[in-house]
Amino acid sequence: MRFFGLAKRGPMVKKKSFKREGHRDYIAGSEKEKVYFQDVDVIKRYFNSVKNYPLLLREEEILLAKKIADGNKEAKRRMIEGNLRLVIKIAKKYINRGMPLQDLIEEGNIGLIRAVEKFKPSKGCKFSTYATYWIKQAIERGIINQSKVVRFPIHITADISRMMRITRELTNQLHREPLVADISASMGVSGRYVKKLSMMTRKIVSLEANFGDDSDQSLSDFIEDDKFQLPLEMLEEEDRIHQISGLLGMLDKKEQAILKMRFGLNTGEPHSLESIGRKFGVTRERIRQIEAKAMKKIRKLLIKQKLVATDI
């Protein structure tokens, strides 16, 4: 039982439709697909059907990717089916973010299809690492697009994304919530503009909006969760994702392990300095030093390859 078709070059795969009130179409490449979910039983059946697709070994993914590049439709189908569980795993982390699980999975599948189309094994990046960025990006974009919010111009959205990223970085560096002056200095803008962006972020979702049709919890109940990211915060440039992941191979094993944990390159879940320090039996300050040294190496390599390292 299949629930989606392959985009662009792929064939329309047989799928069972579960009609529900207010069903939604989505665009995957140039093909328009419909995925219908209705209740928990339907989702359970979907989960069970996904388990029938075997996971792929890295060697298999590389071989399939090469065939996909040559236009092989069957290889594309196998690559997608072999990674549907990855979409489910990531989608579950966005539960209670204002979108039903079935819709999160739909959006994630769009990202997976895109990742399959763009993946280049020659760059040295694992497919699961690469696909995670596309899946999360698609889900986060879907969350924002489906919410009844004020639409901002693209440059404002980019600035909001940048402000949120800098705020997190400063929080880690200063070990406290950064002041408006701290953020404005890092962004190179006025404090007044930072306040304006902060006000705009409050329009993205209502703190009192309930999650789900039968939930009495609101965003204010989850306000401590700072993992939500705007789509533009994701690494959208696939070549750069490949390049940066490939550059990790030029670091020593300890540096690789620390950066992978720090930025969640394998799991999609970044680790704190404290948790990494516990794993390696050293202090958080020592982990910070190793991270800084490794990032300095990567920046030098990026400069040599003429890549801009503004996001790392």
MIKE-666796 format. One record per residue: x, y, z of N, C-alpha, C, O in turn. Coordinates in steps of 0.2 Angstrom, whole numbers. Layout:
N
{pt {X, Y, Z}, {X, Y, Z}, {X, Y, Z}, {X, Y, Z}}
...
This chain:
312
{pt {4, -6, 0}, {0, 0, 0}, {4, 6, 0}, {9, 7, 5}}
{pt {4, 10, -5}, {8, 16, -6}, {4, 22, -6}, {-2, 23, -8}}
{pt {7, 28, -3}, {3, 34, -2}, {6, 40, -6}, {3, 45, -5}}
{pt {10, 39, -11}, {13, 45, -14}, {16, 42, -21}, {17, 36, -22}}
{pt {16, 47, -26}, {19, 45, -32}, {26, 49, -32}, {28, 53, -28}}
{pt {30, 47, -37}, {37, 50, -38}, {36, 56, -42}, {32, 56, -47}}
{pt {40, 61, -40}, {39, 68, -44}, {43, 67, -50}, {48, 63, -51}}
{pt {41, 72, -55}, {45, 73, -61}, {45, 67, -65}, {40, 65, -68}}
{pt {51, 64, -65}, {52, 58, -70}, {49, 52, -67}, {48, 47, -71}}
{pt {47, 52, -61}, {45, 45, -58}, {38, 44, -60}, {34, 48, -62}}
{pt {36, 37, -60}, {29, 35, -62}, {24, 36, -56}, {26, 37, -50}}
{pt {18, 37, -58}, {13, 37, -53}, {12, 31, -50}, {10, 26, -53}}
{pt {14, 30, -43}, {14, 24, -40}, {7, 23, -37}, {4, 28, -34}}
{pt {4, 17, -37}, {-3, 16, -35}, {-3, 18, -27}, {1, 16, -23}}
{pt {-8, 21, -25}, {-9, 23, -18}, {-17, 23, -17}, {-21, 23, -21}}
{pt {-18, 21, -10}, {-25, 21, -8}, {-27, 28, -5}, {-23, 31, -2}}
{pt {-33, 30, -7}, {-35, 37, -5}, {-40, 36, 1}, {-44, 32, 1}}
{pt {-38, 41, 6}, {-43, 41, 12}, {-45, 48, 12}, {-42, 52, 14}}
{pt {-52, 49, 9}, {-54, 55, 9}, {-56, 58, 16}, {-59, 54, 20}}
{pt {-55, 64, 17}, {-57, 68, 23}, {-59, 75, 21}, {-57, 77, 16}}
{pt {-63, 78, 25}, {-65, 84, 24}, {-59, 89, 24}, {-55, 89, 28}}
{pt {-59, 93, 19}, {-54, 98, 18}, {-47, 95, 16}, {-42, 98, 18}}
{pt {-47, 90, 12}, {-41, 87, 10}, {-37, 92, 6}, {-40, 97, 3}}
{pt {-30, 91, 6}, {-26, 96, 3}, {-22, 93, -2}, {-19, 87, -1}}
{pt {-21, 96, -8}, {-16, 94, -13}, {-9, 97, -11}, {-9, 102, -8}}
{pt {-4, 93, -14}, {2, 97, -13}, {6, 95, -20}, {5, 90, -23}}
{pt {11, 100, -21}, {15, 99, -27}, {21, 96, -26}, {25, 99, -22}}
{pt {23, 91, -29}, {30, 88, -28}, {33, 88, -35}, {31, 84, -40}}
{pt {38, 92, -36}, {41, 93, -43}, {35, 96, -48}, {32, 101, -46}}
{pt {34, 93, -53}, {29, 95, -58}, {23, 91, -58}, {18, 92, -62}}
{pt {23, 86, -53}, {17, 81, -53}, {13, 84, -47}, {15, 86, -42}}
{pt {6, 84, -48}, {2, 85, -42}, {-1, 79, -39}, {-3, 75, -43}}
{pt {1, 78, -33}, {-1, 72, -29}, {-6, 73, -24}, {-7, 79, -21}}
{pt {-10, 68, -22}, {-15, 69, -16}, {-13, 63, -11}, {-13, 58, -13}}
{pt {-12, 65, -5}, {-11, 60, 0}, {-17, 61, 5}, {-17, 67, 8}}
{pt {-20, 56, 7}, {-26, 57, 12}, {-25, 53, 18}, {-23, 47, 18}}
{pt {-26, 56, 24}, {-25, 53, 30}, {-32, 55, 34}, {-34, 60, 33}}
{pt {-34, 51, 38}, {-41, 52, 41}, {-40, 52, 49}, {-42, 56, 53}}
{pt {-38, 46, 51}, {-38, 45, 59}, {-31, 41, 61}, {-27, 39, 56}}
{pt {-31, 39, 67}, {-26, 36, 70}, {-25, 29, 66}, {-19, 27, 65}}
{pt {-30, 25, 65}, {-30, 19, 62}, {-27, 19, 55}, {-23, 15, 53}}
{pt {-28, 24, 51}, {-25, 25, 45}, {-18, 26, 45}, {-14, 24, 41}}
{pt {-16, 31, 50}, {-9, 32, 51}, {-5, 26, 53}, {0, 24, 51}}
{pt {-8, 22, 57}, {-5, 15, 60}, {-4, 11, 54}, {1, 7, 53}}
{pt {-9, 10, 49}, {-8, 6, 43}, {-3, 9, 39}, {1, 5, 36}}
{pt {-2, 15, 38}, {3, 18, 35}, {10, 16, 38}, {15, 14, 34}}
{pt {11, 17, 44}, {17, 15, 48}, {19, 8, 46}, {24, 6, 45}}
{pt {13, 3, 47}, {15, -4, 45}, {17, -5, 38}, {21, -9, 37}}
{pt {14, -1, 34}, {16, -2, 27}, {23, 0, 25}, {26, -3, 21}}
{pt {25, 5, 29}, {32, 8, 28}, {37, 3, 30}, {42, 2, 27}}
{pt {35, -1, 35}, {40, -6, 38}, {41, -11, 33}, {46, -15, 34}}
{pt {37, -12, 28}, {38, -17, 23}, {44, -16, 18}, {47, -20, 15}}
{pt {46, -9, 18}, {51, -7, 14}, {58, -8, 17}, {59, -4, 22}}
{pt {63, -12, 15}, {69, -13, 18}, {73, -6, 18}, {73, -3, 13}}
{pt {77, -6, 24}, {82, 0, 24}, {87, -1, 19}, {89, -7, 18}}
{pt {90, 4, 17}, {96, 3, 12}, {103, 4, 15}, {104, 8, 20}}
{pt {107, 0, 13}, {114, 1, 15}, {117, 7, 11}, {115, 9, 6}}
{pt {123, 10, 14}, {126, 15, 11}, {128, 14, 3}, {127, 18, -1}}
{pt {130, 8, 3}, {133, 6, -4}, {127, 5, -9}, {127, 7, -15}}
{pt {121, 3, -6}, {115, 3, -11}, {113, 10, -12}, {111, 11, -18}}
{pt {113, 15, -8}, {111, 21, -9}, {115, 25, -14}, {113, 28, -19}}
{pt {122, 23, -14}, {126, 26, -19}, {125, 23, -26}, {125, 27, -31}}
{pt {124, 17, -26}, {122, 14, -33}, {115, 16, -35}, {115, 18, -41}}
{pt {110, 17, -31}, {104, 20, -33}, {104, 27, -35}, {101, 29, -40}}
{pt {108, 31, -32}, {109, 38, -34}, {112, 39, -41}, {110, 43, -44}}
{pt {117, 34, -42}, {120, 35, -49}, {115, 33, -54}, {114, 36, -60}}
{pt {110, 28, -53}, {105, 26, -57}, {100, 32, -58}, {97, 33, -64}}
{pt {98, 35, -53}, {94, 40, -53}, {96, 46, -57}, {92, 49, -61}}
{pt {103, 47, -57}, {106, 53, -61}, {105, 51, -68}, {105, 56, -72}}
{pt {104, 45, -70}, {104, 43, -77}, {96, 42, -79}, {95, 40, -84}}
{pt {92, 44, -74}, {85, 44, -76}, {81, 37, -74}, {76, 36, -77}}
{pt {84, 33, -70}, {81, 27, -68}, {75, 28, -63}, {76, 30, -58}}
{pt {69, 27, -66}, {63, 28, -62}, {62, 23, -56}, {60, 24, -50}}
{pt {64, 16, -57}, {64, 11, -52}, {68, 13, -46}, {67, 12, -40}}
{pt {75, 15, -48}, {79, 17, -43}, {77, 22, -38}, {78, 22, -32}}
{pt {74, 27, -42}, {71, 33, -38}, {66, 31, -33}, {65, 33, -27}}
{pt {61, 26, -35}, {56, 24, -31}, {59, 20, -25}, {57, 21, -19}}
{pt {64, 16, -26}, {67, 12, -21}, {70, 16, -16}, {70, 15, -10}}
{pt {74, 22, -18}, {77, 26, -14}, {72, 30, -9}, {73, 30, -3}}
{pt {66, 32, -12}, {61, 35, -8}, {58, 30, -3}, {58, 32, 3}}
{pt {56, 24, -5}, {53, 20, -1}, {58, 17, 5}, {56, 16, 11}}
{pt {64, 17, 3}, {69, 15, 8}, {70, 20, 14}, {74, 19, 19}}
{pt {68, 26, 13}, {69, 32, 18}, {63, 35, 20}, {63, 40, 24}}
{pt {57, 31, 19}, {51, 34, 22}, {51, 34, 30}, {48, 38, 33}}
{pt {54, 29, 33}, {55, 29, 40}, {58, 35, 43}, {57, 37, 48}}
{pt {63, 38, 39}, {67, 44, 41}, {62, 50, 41}, {62, 54, 46}}
{pt {57, 50, 37}, {53, 55, 37}, {48, 55, 43}, {47, 60, 46}}
{pt {46, 49, 44}, {41, 48, 50}, {45, 50, 57}, {42, 53, 61}}
{pt {51, 48, 57}, {55, 49, 63}, {56, 57, 64}, {55, 59, 70}}
{pt {57, 60, 59}, {58, 68, 59}, {51, 71, 60}, {51, 76, 64}}
{pt {46, 69, 57}, {40, 72, 57}, {37, 71, 65}, {34, 76, 67}}
{pt {38, 66, 68}, {36, 65, 75}, {39, 71, 80}, {36, 72, 85}}
{pt {45, 73, 78}, {48, 78, 82}, {44, 85, 82}, {45, 90, 86}}
{pt {40, 86, 77}, {36, 92, 76}, {29, 91, 78}, {25, 96, 77}}
{pt {27, 86, 81}, {20, 85, 84}, {19, 91, 89}, {24, 93, 93}}
{pt {13, 94, 89}, {12, 99, 94}, {15, 106, 91}, {16, 111, 95}}
{pt {16, 106, 85}, {19, 113, 82}, {13, 116, 78}, {15, 120, 74}}
{pt {7, 114, 78}, {1, 117, 75}, {-1, 113, 69}, {-5, 116, 65}}
{pt {2, 107, 67}, {0, 104, 61}, {-1, 96, 63}, {4, 93, 67}}
{pt {-6, 93, 61}, {-7, 86, 62}, {-1, 82, 59}, {2, 83, 54}}
{pt {0, 76, 63}, {5, 71, 61}, {5, 69, 53}, {10, 69, 50}}
{pt {-1, 68, 51}, {-2, 66, 44}, {0, 71, 39}, {3, 70, 34}}
{pt {-1, 77, 41}, {1, 83, 37}, {9, 84, 37}, {12, 86, 32}}
{pt {11, 83, 43}, {19, 83, 44}, {22, 78, 39}, {27, 80, 36}}
{pt {19, 72, 39}, {22, 67, 35}, {22, 69, 28}, {27, 68, 24}}
{pt {16, 71, 26}, {15, 73, 19}, {21, 78, 17}, {24, 78, 11}}
{pt {22, 83, 21}, {26, 89, 19}, {33, 86, 19}, {38, 87, 15}}
{pt {35, 81, 24}, {41, 78, 24}, {43, 74, 18}, {49, 74, 16}}
{pt {38, 71, 16}, {39, 66, 10}, {41, 71, 4}, {44, 69, -1}}
{pt {38, 77, 3}, {40, 81, -2}, {47, 83, -2}, {51, 83, -7}}
{pt {50, 84, 5}, {57, 86, 6}, {61, 80, 4}, {66, 80, 1}}
{pt {59, 74, 5}, {62, 68, 4}, {63, 67, -4}, {68, 65, -6}}
{pt {58, 68, -7}, {58, 67, -15}, {63, 72, -17}, {67, 70, -22}}
{pt {63, 78, -15}, {68, 83, -17}, {75, 81, -16}, {79, 82, -20}}
{pt {76, 78, -10}, {83, 76, -8}, {85, 71, -13}, {91, 70, -15}}
{pt {81, 66, -14}, {82, 60, -19}, {84, 63, -26}, {89, 61, -29}}
{pt {81, 68, -28}, {82, 71, -34}, {89, 75, -35}, {92, 75, -40}}
{pt {91, 78, -29}, {97, 82, -29}, {103, 79, -26}, {108, 82, -27}}
{pt {102, 73, -23}, {108, 70, -20}, {114, 68, -25}, {113, 65, -30}}
{pt {120, 69, -22}, {126, 68, -26}, {131, 64, -22}, {134, 67, -18}}
{pt {131, 58, -22}, {135, 54, -18}, {143, 55, -19}, {147, 54, -14}}
{pt {145, 58, -24}, {152, 60, -25}, {154, 65, -21}, {160, 66, -20}}
{pt {150, 69, -17}, {152, 74, -13}, {154, 71, -6}, {156, 75, -2}}
{pt {153, 65, -5}, {155, 62, 2}, {150, 63, 7}, {152, 61, 13}}
{pt {144, 65, 6}, {139, 66, 12}, {134, 60, 12}, {132, 57, 7}}
{pt {133, 57, 18}, {128, 52, 19}, {121, 54, 17}, {119, 60, 18}}
{pt {117, 50, 13}, {110, 52, 11}, {106, 54, 17}, {102, 59, 16}}
{pt {106, 51, 22}, {102, 52, 28}, {103, 59, 31}, {99, 63, 33}}
{pt {110, 61, 31}, {112, 68, 33}, {109, 73, 28}, {106, 78, 31}}
{pt {110, 72, 22}, {108, 76, 17}, {100, 77, 17}, {98, 83, 16}}
{pt {97, 71, 17}, {89, 72, 17}, {86, 75, 23}, {81, 78, 22}}
{pt {89, 74, 28}, {87, 77, 34}, {86, 85, 34}, {80, 87, 36}}
{pt {90, 88, 30}, {89, 95, 29}, {83, 97, 25}, {79, 101, 26}}
{pt {83, 93, 19}, {77, 94, 15}, {70, 93, 18}, {65, 96, 17}}
{pt {70, 87, 22}, {64, 85, 25}, {62, 90, 31}, {56, 92, 31}}
{pt {67, 92, 35}, {65, 97, 40}, {63, 104, 37}, {58, 107, 39}}
{pt {66, 106, 31}, {65, 112, 28}, {57, 112, 25}, {54, 117, 26}}
{pt {56, 106, 22}, {49, 106, 19}, {44, 106, 25}, {38, 109, 24}}
{pt {45, 102, 30}, {40, 102, 36}, {39, 109, 39}, {34, 111, 40}}
{pt {45, 112, 40}, {45, 119, 43}, {41, 124, 39}, {37, 128, 41}}
{pt {43, 124, 32}, {39, 128, 28}, {32, 127, 28}, {27, 131, 28}}
{pt {30, 120, 28}, {23, 118, 28}, {19, 121, 35}, {14, 123, 34}}
{pt {23, 121, 40}, {20, 123, 47}, {18, 130, 46}, {13, 133, 48}}
{pt {23, 134, 43}, {22, 141, 43}, {16, 143, 37}, {12, 147, 39}}
{pt {17, 140, 32}, {12, 141, 26}, {5, 139, 28}, {0, 143, 26}}
{pt {4, 134, 32}, {-3, 132, 34}, {-6, 137, 40}, {-12, 137, 41}}
{pt {-2, 140, 43}, {-4, 144, 49}, {-7, 151, 46}, {-5, 153, 41}}
{pt {-12, 153, 50}, {-16, 159, 47}, {-12, 165, 50}, {-13, 168, 56}}
{pt {-6, 167, 47}, {-2, 172, 49}, {-1, 178, 44}, {-3, 177, 38}}
{pt {2, 184, 46}, {3, 189, 42}, {9, 187, 37}, {14, 184, 40}}
{pt {9, 188, 31}, {14, 186, 26}, {19, 191, 26}, {17, 197, 25}}
{pt {26, 190, 27}, {31, 195, 27}, {35, 195, 20}, {35, 189, 17}}
{pt {37, 200, 18}, {42, 200, 12}, {48, 196, 14}, {50, 195, 19}}
{pt {51, 193, 8}, {56, 188, 9}, {62, 191, 13}, {65, 187, 17}}
{pt {64, 197, 12}, {69, 200, 16}, {68, 201, 23}, {73, 200, 27}}
{pt {62, 202, 25}, {60, 202, 32}, {60, 195, 35}, {63, 194, 41}}
{pt {58, 190, 31}, {58, 183, 34}, {65, 181, 35}, {67, 178, 40}}
{pt {70, 183, 30}, {77, 181, 31}, {80, 185, 37}, {84, 182, 40}}
{pt {78, 191, 38}, {81, 194, 44}, {78, 191, 51}, {82, 191, 55}}
{pt {72, 189, 51}, {69, 186, 57}, {73, 180, 58}, {75, 178, 64}}
{pt {74, 176, 53}, {78, 169, 53}, {85, 171, 56}, {87, 167, 60}}
{pt {88, 176, 53}, {95, 178, 55}, {95, 180, 62}, {99, 178, 66}}
{pt {90, 184, 64}, {90, 186, 71}, {89, 180, 76}, {92, 180, 81}}
{pt {85, 175, 74}, {84, 170, 79}, {90, 165, 79}, {91, 163, 85}}
{pt {93, 165, 74}, {100, 161, 74}, {105, 164, 78}, {108, 161, 83}}
{pt {106, 171, 77}, {111, 175, 81}, {109, 175, 89}, {113, 174, 93}}
{pt {102, 175, 90}, {100, 175, 97}, {102, 168, 101}, {104, 168, 106}}
{pt {101, 163, 97}, {103, 156, 100}, {111, 156, 101}, {113, 154, 106}}
{pt {115, 159, 96}, {122, 159, 96}, {124, 163, 102}, {129, 161, 106}}
{pt {121, 169, 103}, {123, 173, 109}, {121, 170, 115}, {125, 171, 120}}
{pt {116, 167, 116}, {114, 163, 122}, {119, 158, 124}, {121, 158, 130}}
{pt {122, 154, 119}, {127, 150, 121}, {133, 153, 123}, {137, 151, 127}}
{pt {135, 158, 119}, {141, 162, 121}, {141, 166, 127}, {146, 165, 131}}
{pt {136, 169, 129}, {135, 173, 135}, {132, 170, 141}, {133, 172, 146}}
{pt {130, 164, 140}, {126, 160, 145}, {121, 164, 148}, {120, 163, 154}}
{pt {117, 168, 144}, {111, 171, 147}, {107, 174, 141}, {110, 173, 135}}
{pt {101, 176, 142}, {98, 179, 136}, {101, 185, 134}, {102, 190, 138}}
{pt {102, 186, 127}, {105, 192, 125}, {101, 198, 125}, {95, 197, 124}}
{pt {104, 204, 126}, {100, 210, 126}, {99, 212, 119}, {102, 210, 114}}
{pt {94, 217, 118}, {93, 220, 111}, {99, 222, 108}, {101, 222, 102}}
{pt {103, 226, 113}, {110, 229, 111}, {115, 223, 108}, {118, 225, 103}}
{pt {115, 218, 111}, {119, 212, 109}, {117, 210, 102}, {122, 209, 98}}
{pt {111, 209, 101}, {108, 206, 95}, {109, 211, 89}, {112, 209, 84}}
{pt {108, 217, 91}, {109, 223, 85}, {116, 223, 83}, {117, 224, 78}}
{pt {121, 223, 88}, {128, 223, 87}, {130, 218, 82}, {134, 219, 78}}
{pt {128, 212, 84}, {130, 206, 80}, {127, 206, 73}, {130, 204, 68}}
{pt {121, 209, 72}, {117, 209, 66}, {120, 215, 62}, {119, 215, 56}}
{pt {122, 220, 65}, {124, 226, 62}, {118, 231, 60}, {118, 234, 55}}
{pt {113, 230, 64}, {107, 234, 63}, {105, 238, 69}, {108, 237, 74}}
{pt {100, 242, 69}, {99, 246, 75}, {94, 242, 80}, {91, 237, 78}}
{pt {95, 244, 86}, {91, 241, 91}, {83, 242, 90}, {79, 237, 91}}
{pt {81, 247, 87}, {74, 248, 85}, {72, 243, 80}, {66, 241, 80}}
{pt {76, 241, 75}, {75, 236, 70}, {74, 229, 73}, {70, 226, 71}}
{pt {78, 228, 78}, {78, 221, 81}, {71, 221, 85}, {68, 216, 85}}
{pt {69, 226, 88}, {63, 226, 92}, {57, 225, 87}, {52, 222, 88}}
{pt {58, 228, 81}, {53, 227, 76}, {52, 220, 73}, {47, 218, 73}}
{pt {58, 217, 72}, {58, 210, 70}, {55, 206, 76}, {51, 201, 74}}
{pt {57, 207, 82}, {54, 203, 87}, {46, 204, 88}, {43, 199, 89}}
{pt {44, 209, 87}, {36, 210, 86}, {33, 206, 81}, {28, 203, 82}}
{pt {37, 206, 75}, {34, 202, 69}, {34, 195, 71}, {29, 191, 69}}
{pt {39, 192, 74}, {39, 185, 76}, {33, 183, 80}, {31, 177, 80}}
{pt {30, 188, 84}, {24, 186, 88}, {18, 185, 84}, {13, 183, 86}}
{pt {18, 188, 77}, {13, 187, 73}, {13, 180, 69}, {8, 178, 66}}
{pt {18, 177, 70}, {19, 170, 66}, {14, 165, 68}, {10, 162, 64}}
{pt {13, 165, 75}, {8, 161, 78}, {5, 164, 84}, {9, 168, 87}}
{pt {-1, 162, 86}, {-4, 165, 92}, {-2, 161, 98}, {-3, 155, 97}}
{pt {0, 164, 103}, {2, 160, 109}, {-4, 157, 112}, {-4, 152, 116}}
{pt {-10, 159, 110}, {-16, 156, 113}, {-20, 151, 108}, {-25, 148, 109}}
{pt {-17, 150, 102}, {-20, 145, 97}, {-19, 138, 99}, {-13, 136, 101}}
{pt {-24, 134, 99}, {-24, 128, 102}, {-21, 123, 96}, {-21, 125, 90}}
{pt {-17, 118, 98}, {-14, 113, 94}, {-19, 107, 93}, {-20, 104, 97}}
{pt {-21, 106, 86}, {-25, 101, 85}, {-32, 102, 86}, {-34, 107, 90}}
{pt {-37, 98, 84}, {-44, 99, 84}, {-46, 98, 92}, {-51, 101, 94}}
{pt {-43, 93, 95}, {-45, 91, 101}, {-40, 92, 107}, {-40, 88, 112}}
{pt {-36, 97, 106}, {-31, 99, 111}, {-33, 105, 114}, {-35, 110, 111}}
{pt {-31, 105, 121}, {-32, 111, 125}, {-26, 115, 127}, {-26, 119, 131}}
{pt {-20, 113, 123}, {-14, 116, 125}, {-12, 121, 119}, {-14, 120, 113}}
{pt {-9, 126, 121}, {-7, 131, 116}, {0, 132, 116}, {4, 129, 120}}
{pt {3, 136, 112}, {10, 137, 111}, {13, 139, 117}, {19, 138, 118}}
{pt {10, 143, 121}, {13, 146, 128}, {14, 140, 132}, {19, 140, 137}}
{pt {11, 134, 131}, {13, 128, 135}, {20, 125, 133}, {23, 121, 137}}
{pt {22, 127, 127}, {28, 124, 124}, {33, 129, 123}, {38, 128, 119}}
{pt {32, 135, 126}, {37, 141, 125}, {44, 140, 126}, {48, 143, 123}}
{pt {45, 135, 131}, {52, 133, 132}, {56, 130, 126}, {62, 130, 126}}
{pt {52, 127, 122}, {55, 123, 116}, {58, 128, 111}, {54, 132, 108}}
{pt {64, 128, 110}, {67, 133, 106}, {70, 130, 99}, {74, 133, 96}}
{pt {68, 124, 98}, {70, 120, 92}, {67, 122, 86}, {70, 121, 80}}
{pt {61, 126, 86}, {58, 128, 80}, {62, 133, 76}, {65, 137, 79}}
{pt {63, 131, 69}, {67, 136, 65}, {63, 138, 59}, {59, 134, 56}}
{pt {64, 144, 56}, {61, 146, 50}, {64, 142, 44}, {70, 140, 45}}
{pt {60, 141, 39}, {63, 137, 33}, {70, 140, 31}, {74, 137, 29}}
{pt {70, 147, 31}, {77, 150, 28}, {83, 149, 32}, {88, 150, 30}}
{pt {81, 146, 38}, {87, 145, 43}, {90, 138, 41}, {96, 137, 43}}
{pt {87, 134, 37}, {90, 128, 35}, {95, 129, 29}, {95, 134, 26}}
{pt {99, 124, 29}, {104, 125, 23}, {101, 122, 17}, {100, 116, 16}}
{pt {99, 127, 13}, {95, 126, 7}, {100, 124, 1}, {97, 121, -4}}
{pt {106, 126, 1}, {110, 125, -5}, {113, 118, -4}, {118, 117, -1}}
{pt {111, 114, -9}, {113, 107, -8}, {120, 106, -9}, {123, 101, -6}}
{pt {123, 109, -14}, {130, 109, -15}, {134, 110, -9}, {139, 107, -8}}
{pt {132, 116, -5}, {136, 118, 0}, {135, 112, 6}, {140, 111, 10}}
{pt {129, 109, 7}, {128, 104, 12}, {133, 98, 10}, {136, 96, 15}}
{pt {133, 96, 4}, {138, 91, 2}, {145, 93, 4}, {149, 89, 6}}
{pt {147, 99, 2}, {154, 101, 3}, {156, 101, 10}, {161, 98, 12}}
{pt {152, 104, 14}, {153, 105, 21}, {154, 98, 24}, {158, 96, 28}}
{pt {149, 93, 23}, {149, 87, 26}, {155, 83, 23}, {158, 79, 27}}
{pt {157, 84, 17}, {163, 80, 14}, {169, 83, 18}, {174, 79, 19}}
{pt {169, 89, 20}, {175, 92, 23}, {177, 89, 30}, {182, 89, 32}}
{pt {171, 86, 33}, {172, 83, 40}, {177, 78, 39}, {181, 76, 44}}
{pt {178, 74, 34}, {183, 69, 33}, {190, 71, 33}, {194, 67, 34}}
{pt {191, 78, 33}, {198, 80, 33}, {200, 82, 41}, {205, 84, 42}}
{pt {195, 81, 45}, {196, 82, 52}, {198, 76, 56}, {197, 70, 53}}
{pt {201, 76, 62}, {203, 70, 65}, {196, 67, 68}, {191, 70, 68}}
{pt {196, 61, 70}, {190, 57, 72}, {186, 60, 78}, {180, 61, 78}}
{pt {190, 63, 82}, {187, 66, 88}, {183, 73, 86}, {178, 74, 88}}
{pt {187, 76, 82}, {184, 83, 79}, {177, 81, 75}, {172, 85, 76}}
{pt {178, 76, 71}, {172, 74, 67}, {166, 72, 72}, {160, 75, 71}}
{pt {167, 68, 77}, {162, 66, 81}, {159, 72, 85}, {153, 72, 86}}
{pt {163, 76, 87}, {160, 82, 91}, {156, 86, 86}, {151, 89, 89}}
{pt {158, 88, 80}, {155, 92, 76}, {148, 89, 74}, {143, 92, 73}}
{pt {148, 82, 73}, {142, 79, 71}, {137, 79, 76}, {131, 80, 75}}
{pt {139, 78, 82}, {135, 79, 88}, {132, 86, 89}, {127, 87, 91}}
{pt {137, 91, 89}, {135, 98, 90}, {130, 100, 85}, {126, 104, 88}}
{pt {131, 98, 79}, {126, 101, 74}, {121, 96, 72}, {117, 97, 67}}
{pt {121, 90, 75}, {115, 85, 74}, {116, 82, 67}, {110, 81, 64}}
{pt {122, 82, 64}, {122, 80, 57}, {120, 73, 56}, {118, 71, 50}}
{pt {120, 68, 61}, {118, 61, 60}, {111, 60, 62}, {107, 57, 59}}
{pt {109, 64, 67}, {102, 62, 70}, {97, 68, 69}, {91, 67, 70}}
{pt {100, 74, 67}, {96, 80, 66}, {94, 83, 73}, {91, 88, 73}}
{pt {97, 81, 78}, {96, 84, 85}, {103, 86, 87}, {107, 82, 89}}
{pt {104, 93, 87}, {110, 95, 90}, {111, 94, 98}, {106, 94, 101}}
{pt {117, 93, 100}, {119, 91, 107}, {122, 98, 110}, {125, 102, 107}}
{pt {121, 98, 116}, {124, 104, 120}, {131, 102, 122}, {133, 96, 121}}
{pt {135, 107, 123}, {142, 106, 125}, {143, 102, 131}, {147, 98, 132}}
{pt {138, 103, 136}, {138, 98, 142}, {137, 91, 140}, {141, 87, 143}}
{pt {132, 90, 136}, {131, 83, 135}, {137, 79, 131}, {138, 73, 132}}
{pt {140, 83, 126}, {145, 80, 123}, {151, 79, 127}, {155, 74, 127}}
{pt {152, 84, 132}, {158, 84, 137}, {157, 77, 141}, {162, 74, 142}}
{pt {151, 76, 143}, {149, 70, 147}, {151, 64, 143}, {154, 59, 146}}
{pt {150, 64, 137}, {151, 58, 133}, {159, 57, 132}, {161, 51, 132}}
{pt {162, 62, 131}, {170, 61, 130}, {173, 62, 137}, {180, 61, 137}}
{pt {170, 63, 142}, {173, 63, 149}, {178, 70, 150}, {183, 69, 153}}
{pt {176, 75, 147}, {179, 81, 148}, {174, 87, 149}, {168, 86, 149}}
{pt {177, 93, 151}, {173, 99, 152}, {170, 102, 146}, {172, 100, 140}}
{pt {164, 105, 147}, {161, 109, 141}, {166, 114, 138}, {165, 115, 132}}
{pt {170, 117, 142}, {175, 122, 139}, {180, 118, 135}, {182, 121, 129}}
{pt {182, 112, 136}, {186, 108, 132}, {183, 107, 125}, {186, 107, 120}}
{pt {177, 105, 126}, {173, 103, 120}, {172, 110, 115}, {173, 109, 109}}
{pt {171, 115, 119}, {170, 122, 115}, {177, 123, 111}, {177, 126, 106}}
{pt {183, 122, 115}, {189, 123, 112}, {190, 119, 105}, {193, 121, 100}}
{pt {188, 112, 106}, {189, 108, 101}, {185, 110, 95}, {187, 109, 89}}
{pt {179, 111, 97}, {174, 114, 91}, {176, 120, 88}, {176, 120, 82}}
{pt {179, 125, 91}, {182, 131, 88}, {188, 129, 84}, {188, 132, 78}}
{pt {192, 125, 86}, {198, 123, 82}, {196, 119, 76}, {198, 121, 70}}
{pt {191, 115, 76}, {188, 111, 70}, {185, 116, 65}, {186, 115, 59}}
{pt {181, 121, 68}, {177, 125, 64}, {182, 130, 60}, {181, 132, 54}}
{pt {188, 132, 63}, {193, 136, 60}, {196, 132, 54}, {197, 135, 49}}
{pt {197, 125, 55}, {200, 121, 50}, {195, 121, 44}, {197, 122, 38}}
{pt {189, 120, 45}, {184, 120, 40}, {183, 127, 36}, {182, 127, 30}}
{pt {183, 132, 40}, {183, 139, 37}, {189, 140, 32}, {188, 143, 27}}
{pt {195, 138, 34}, {200, 138, 30}, {199, 134, 23}, {201, 137, 18}}
{pt {197, 128, 24}, {195, 124, 18}, {190, 127, 14}, {190, 127, 8}}
{pt {185, 130, 17}, {180, 133, 13}, {182, 139, 9}, {180, 140, 3}}
{pt {187, 143, 12}, {190, 149, 9}, {194, 146, 3}, {193, 149, -3}}
{pt {197, 141, 4}, {201, 138, -2}, {197, 136, -8}, {198, 136, -13}}
{pt {191, 133, -6}, {186, 131, -11}, {181, 136, -13}, {177, 135, -17}}
{pt {183, 142, -11}, {179, 148, -12}, {171, 147, -11}, {167, 150, -14}}
{pt {170, 144, -5}, {163, 144, -2}, {163, 149, 4}, {167, 150, 7}}
{pt {157, 152, 4}, {156, 157, 9}, {154, 153, 16}, {149, 149, 16}}
{pt {157, 155, 21}, {156, 151, 27}, {152, 155, 32}, {153, 155, 38}}
{pt {147, 159, 30}, {143, 163, 34}, {138, 159, 39}, {136, 162, 44}}
{pt {137, 153, 37}, {132, 149, 41}, {135, 144, 46}, {131, 141, 50}}
{pt {142, 144, 47}, {145, 140, 51}, {149, 144, 56}, {153, 141, 60}}
